[in-house]
Amino acid sequence: MDINILTVFILAIFIGFEVITKVPPTLHTPLMSGSNAISGISIVGAIIASQVTGEIGTWLGLIAVIFATINVVGGFMVTDRMLKMFKRR
């Protein structure tokens, strides 16, 4: 494995952890819901990855599409639940 790729990966872990821990709890749910909706782009990447020649690439692409779809749907469900908390009865 290339040392540059490993370095970027480790730095991304530390920076991501620092950014997430600095978000106040009142903003955490809306920000995470929005980022899950934006991650719908990963569905496009997963579809492209499933076009890789070979049976293993196709199966891995299918698994990636399933997980990305679960992530996006979950983000919208969290957003909907959060918005229902602000409706008056």
DRENPA-3360 file (N, C-alpha, C; in nm, 2 decimals, always signed):
BEGIN
1 = MDINILTV = +0.09/-0.12/+0.00/+0.00/+0.00/+0.00/+0.09/+0.12/+0.00 ~ +0.05/+0.22/-0.08/+0.13/+0.34/-0.09/+0.12/+0.42/+0.04 ~ +0.23/+0.47/+0.09/+0.24/+0.54/+0.21/+0.16/+0.67/+0.21 ~ +0.15/+0.74/+0.09/+0.07/+0.86/+0.08/-0.08/+0.84/+0.10 ~ -0.13/+0.73/+0.04/-0.27/+0.70/+0.06/-0.30/+0.67/+0.21 ~ -0.21/+0.59/+0.27/-0.23/+0.56/+0.41/-0.22/+0.68/+0.50 ~ -0.13/+0.78/+0.47/-0.12/+0.90/+0.54/-0.25/+0.98/+0.53 ~ -0.30/+1.00/+0.41/-0.43/+1.07/+0.38/-0.54/+1.01/+0.46;
9 = FILAIFIG = -0.55/+0.88/+0.46/-0.66/+0.80/+0.53/-0.65/+0.83/+0.68 ~ -0.53/+0.82/+0.74/-0.52/+0.84/+0.88/-0.55/+0.99/+0.92 ~ -0.51/+1.08/+0.84/-0.54/+1.23/+0.86/-0.69/+1.25/+0.85 ~ -0.75/+1.19/+0.75/-0.90/+1.20/+0.74/-0.97/+1.15/+0.86 ~ -0.92/+1.04/+0.92/-0.99/+0.99/+1.04/-0.98/+1.09/+1.15 ~ -0.86/+1.14/+1.18/-0.84/+1.24/+1.29/-0.92/+1.37/+1.26 ~ -0.91/+1.42/+1.14/-0.98/+1.55/+1.11/-1.13/+1.53/+1.12 ~ -1.18/+1.42/+1.07/-1.33/+1.39/+1.08/-1.37/+1.37/+1.22;
17 = FEVITKVP = -1.29/+1.31/+1.30/-1.33/+1.29/+1.45/-1.33/+1.43/+1.51 ~ -1.23/+1.51/+1.49/-1.23/+1.65/+1.55/-1.35/+1.73/+1.50 ~ -1.38/+1.73/+1.38/-1.49/+1.81/+1.33/-1.62/+1.77/+1.39 ~ -1.65/+1.64/+1.39/-1.77/+1.58/+1.44/-1.79/+1.61/+1.59 ~ -1.68/+1.60/+1.67/-1.69/+1.62/+1.81/-1.71/+1.77/+1.85 ~ -1.68/+1.86/+1.76/-1.69/+2.00/+1.79/-1.83/+2.05/+1.75 ~ -1.92/+1.97/+1.69/-2.05/+2.01/+1.66/-2.14/+2.00/+1.78 ~ -2.21/+2.11/+1.81/-2.31/+2.11/+1.93/-2.42/+2.01/+1.90;
25 = PTLHTPLM = -2.47/+1.95/+2.01/-2.58/+1.85/+1.99/-2.70/+1.90/+1.92 ~ -2.73/+2.03/+1.94/-2.85/+2.08/+1.87/-2.84/+2.09/+1.72 ~ -2.72/+2.09/+1.67/-2.70/+2.10/+1.53/-2.66/+1.96/+1.47 ~ -2.63/+1.86/+1.55/-2.58/+1.74/+1.50/-2.68/+1.67/+1.41 ~ -2.81/+1.66/+1.45/-2.91/+1.59/+1.37/-2.93/+1.65/+1.24 ~ -2.95/+1.79/+1.23/-2.97/+1.85/+1.10/-2.85/+1.83/+1.01 ~ -2.73/+1.85/+1.06/-2.61/+1.84/+0.98/-2.59/+1.70/+0.93 ~ -2.62/+1.60/+1.01/-2.60/+1.46/+0.97/-2.71/+1.42/+0.87;
33 = SGSNAISG = -2.82/+1.47/+0.88/-2.93/+1.44/+0.79/-2.89/+1.50/+0.65 ~ -2.85/+1.62/+0.65/-2.81/+1.69/+0.53/-2.69/+1.62/+0.46 ~ -2.59/+1.57/+0.54/-2.48/+1.50/+0.48/-2.52/+1.37/+0.43 ~ -2.62/+1.30/+0.49/-2.67/+1.18/+0.44/-2.74/+1.20/+0.31 ~ -2.81/+1.31/+0.29/-2.88/+1.34/+0.17/-2.78/+1.37/+0.06 ~ -2.67/+1.44/+0.09/-2.57/+1.47/+0.00/-2.50/+1.34/-0.04 ~ -2.49/+1.25/+0.04/-2.41/+1.13/+0.01/-2.49/+1.04/-0.09 ~ -2.60/+1.09/-0.14/-2.66/+1.02/-0.25/-2.57/+1.02/-0.37;
41 = ISIVGAII = -2.47/+1.10/-0.37/-2.37/+1.10/-0.48/-2.30/+0.96/-0.48 ~ -2.29/+0.91/-0.36/-2.22/+0.78/-0.35/-2.30/+0.67/-0.42 ~ -2.43/+0.69/-0.44/-2.51/+0.59/-0.52/-2.46/+0.59/-0.66 ~ -2.44/+0.71/-0.71/-2.39/+0.72/-0.85/-2.25/+0.65/-0.86 ~ -2.16/+0.67/-0.77/-2.03/+0.61/-0.77/-2.05/+0.46/-0.76 ~ -2.14/+0.41/-0.68/-2.16/+0.27/-0.66/-2.21/+0.21/-0.79 ~ -2.30/+0.28/-0.86/-2.35/+0.23/-0.99/-2.24/+0.22/-1.09 ~ -2.15/+0.32/-1.09/-2.04/+0.32/-1.18/-1.94/+0.20/-1.15;
49 = ASQVTGEI = -1.92/+0.18/-1.02/-1.83/+0.07/-0.97/-1.89/-0.06/-1.01 ~ -2.02/-0.08/-1.02/-2.08/-0.20/-1.05/-2.06/-0.24/-1.20 ~ -2.02/-0.14/-1.28/-1.99/-0.17/-1.42/-1.85/-0.22/-1.44 ~ -1.77/-0.24/-1.34/-1.64/-0.29/-1.35/-1.64/-0.44/-1.40 ~ -1.56/-0.47/-1.50/-1.56/-0.60/-1.55/-1.53/-0.70/-1.45 ~ -1.60/-0.81/-1.45/-1.57/-0.92/-1.36/-1.69/-0.93/-1.26 ~ -1.71/-1.05/-1.22/-1.82/-1.08/-1.14/-1.81/-1.03/-1.00 ~ -1.69/-1.02/-0.94/-1.66/-0.97/-0.81/-1.69/-0.82/-0.81;
57 = GTWLGLIA = -1.65/-0.75/-0.91/-1.68/-0.60/-0.92/-1.83/-0.57/-0.92 ~ -1.90/-0.66/-0.99/-2.05/-0.64/-1.00/-2.11/-0.66/-0.87 ~ -2.07/-0.77/-0.80/-2.13/-0.79/-0.67/-2.10/-0.69/-0.56 ~ -1.97/-0.64/-0.57/-1.93/-0.54/-0.47/-2.00/-0.41/-0.51 ~ -2.02/-0.38/-0.63/-2.10/-0.26/-0.67/-2.24/-0.27/-0.63 ~ -2.30/-0.39/-0.64/-2.44/-0.41/-0.59/-2.45/-0.38/-0.44 ~ -2.35/-0.44/-0.36/-2.35/-0.42/-0.22/-2.34/-0.27/-0.19 ~ -2.25/-0.20/-0.26/-2.23/-0.06/-0.24/-2.36/+0.02/-0.27;
65 = VIFATINV = -2.43/-0.01/-0.37/-2.56/+0.05/-0.40/-2.66/+0.03/-0.29 ~ -2.66/-0.09/-0.24/-2.76/-0.12/-0.13/-2.72/-0.03/-0.01 ~ -2.60/-0.03/+0.03/-2.56/+0.04/+0.15/-2.57/+0.19/+0.14 ~ -2.54/+0.24/+0.02/-2.56/+0.39/-0.01/-2.71/+0.43/-0.01 ~ -2.79/+0.34/-0.06/-2.94/+0.37/-0.06/-2.99/+0.37/+0.09 ~ -2.94/+0.27/+0.17/-2.99/+0.27/+0.31/-2.94/+0.40/+0.38 ~ -2.82/+0.44/+0.35/-2.77/+0.57/+0.41/-2.86/+0.69/+0.37 ~ -2.89/+0.70/+0.25/-2.97/+0.82/+0.20/-3.11/+0.81/+0.26;
73 = VGGFMVTD = -3.17/+0.69/+0.26/-3.31/+0.68/+0.31/-3.31/+0.71/+0.46 ~ -3.21/+0.66/+0.53/-3.20/+0.68/+0.67/-3.19/+0.83/+0.70 ~ -3.11/+0.90/+0.62/-3.09/+1.04/+0.64/-3.22/+1.12/+0.62 ~ -3.30/+1.08/+0.53/-3.43/+1.15/+0.51/-3.53/+1.11/+0.62 ~ -3.52/+0.99/+0.67/-3.61/+0.95/+0.78/-3.58/+1.03/+0.91 ~ -3.45/+1.05/+0.93/-3.41/+1.12/+1.05/-3.45/+1.27/+1.03 ~ -3.44/+1.33/+0.92/-3.48/+1.46/+0.89/-3.63/+1.48/+0.91 ~ -3.71/+1.38/+0.86/-3.85/+1.39/+0.87/-3.89/+1.37/+1.02;
81 = RMLKMFKR = -3.83/+1.29/+1.09/-3.86/+1.27/+1.23/-3.83/+1.40/+1.31 ~ -3.71/+1.46/+1.28/-3.67/+1.58/+1.35/-3.77/+1.70/+1.32 ~ -3.81/+1.71/+1.19/-3.91/+1.81/+1.16/-4.04/+1.79/+1.22 ~ -4.08/+1.67/+1.24/-4.21/+1.64/+1.31/-4.21/+1.69/+1.46 ~ -4.09/+1.70/+1.52/-4.08/+1.75/+1.65/-4.12/+1.89/+1.67 ~ -4.11/+1.97/+1.56/-4.14/+2.11/+1.56/-4.28/+2.15/+1.52 ~ -4.36/+2.05/+1.48/-4.50/+2.08/+1.44/-4.58/+2.09/+1.56 ~ -4.68/+2.18/+1.56/-4.77/+2.19/+1.67/-4.89/+2.09/+1.65;
89 = R = -4.93/+2.05/+1.76/-5.04/+1.95/+1.76/-5.18/+2.02/+1.76;
% end
